Structures are given as C-alpha cells and as structure tokens.
Amino acid sequence: MTVHGPHADNSLPAPLPLRTIGDLRAALWSGHGFADDQVSFEADLQRAQDVSSEADLSAVASVIVDYRGRIRLCQESDLDTAVQAGPDLMGRLKRKPMSGEWSHGSEDGLADHPHQESTA
C-alpha cells in the first residue's frame, strides 16, 4: 500500500519554492545555503543591479540562478557525507609519497596516473 498526502513518509524534503527574490531571501535567512550566503547574496544582487540596464538584467538573473543552485545543493542529502569525507581524503593525499609530478605507484601497487603501469 502506498501512502500519499501528509502521512506519507518522505525521506527527502520537498524542494523549496525559489521563484522570486523574496523566496531566495526567505530560504537564505532560514538557514538554507552556505554560511554567510544571506549577506553575500544581498551584496552580489546589489552589484548585479548596479551594472544592469533596464533592458538587460542578465547579471541579476545570474545571481539568482547561482544562489538558487547553492540552496538546492545544500538540500542534497549526500552533501553532508561528501563534506565530511573531504578532510579525510585530503589527509590521505597529503600523506601519500610523491615523486616528481606523479607518484610511481601506491602502497597497493596500483598506478597513480592512468598512463602509468602498476608496480605490482
């Protein structure tokens, strides 16, 4: 049996309505987006309006599209996992011995460069 309506168990949140500048502001001030996005949005929007003419609002549209994407990205369920995995990956890459531009092999004997032969 499939349940629909308010009692349905949806694991993903419904996408925010991001059709207007007011929608974007509301989402950013509600904590959606990246840190300080609500402040940078207003500054970026103001700069875009300053360089736009009445006939060409493409700079304003670009700001809206950019922040809409940032908010949607932060709604992705895999984002937190990816962000947490980043420092671990960077630590492993920094510990890996490098010789020249590319390492000649890794601990597991696999090549580090697609055109390099394995040392195993």
N, C-alpha and C positions, 0 to 999 in steps of 0.2 A: 504494500500500500504506500503510495506516495502522498506526503503531506504538503499542502500548499497553503500559503497565507501566513498569518502572524505566528502560527505554531510550528512552522517548518524549521528544521534545524539547518541553517545555512552556515557553513564554516567560513565562507568568505564574506566580508562586509559588502554591503551594496555600494556601488560607486557613488561618490559624492556628485551632486549636480554642480558642474563647473562651467556654466554657460555665460555667466556675466562676471564683471569685475567684482561685484558685490559677493557673488558666490566664492570667488577666489579669496577675497579678503576674509570672509567668514571661515573658510576652511583653514587658512593660514593662522588666524587668530584662535582657532580651536585646537591648534597643536599639530595639524597635518603639515607635511612638508619637512624640510630640514631645519636645523637650528638657525635662528635669525632670518628665516625666509620672509617673515611678515614685514620686517624692516627693509630688507633688501628689495622686496617686491615693490614697495612704495617708491623707493629711490629709483629703481630701474624703470618703473612706469612713468615717473616724472621726467626722467631723461628722455625716454622714448617720445613722450608728448612734446617735449621742448624741440626735438628735431623733426617732428612730423608737421606736415601741412594739412589743411582741411581736406585736401583731395587724396592724400597718401598717408594712411595710418598703418602702414606695414610694420613700422618699428613697434608700435603699440601692440599689434597683433602678435608679433614675435615674442614679446614679453609675456603675453597671456598664454601662448602656446607653451613656452618654456616652463612657466610656473604650474600650469595645468599638468604637464608631464611630471614635474617634481612631486606634486601632490599624489598623482596616480602611482608613481614609483614607490613612494613611502607607504602606500596602501598594500603593496605586494607582500604576500605572506613570507616569501623567501628572502626578502631584503635583510631582515634581522640576522638570519642564518649566514648570509653572504658577508655581511658586515663583521660578524663575529669571527668568521673564518679568515678574514683578511690579515689580521696581525699574525696569526699562526703561519699562514703561507709566507708572509714577508720574513718571519723569523727563520723558517726553513731555507728560504732562498739566500738569506744573508749568511747562514752557516755553511752553505754548500761551497766547497773549494772551487775556485775558478782559475783557469789557466788561459791567459790570453783573452780573446773576445768570447770564446765558448769553452766550456769545460770539455775534456776529452772523454768523459764518461762519468757515471754517477756510481754511488755505492751499490746500486742494484745491477750495475753492468749495462744499463741502457744508455743510449746516446742522448746527449742534451740538445743536439741540433738535428733537424730532420735529415740532413745530408751527411751525417757522421755515422760511422759504423760503431756498433756496440763493442765494448771491451770484453764482454763475456765470451 
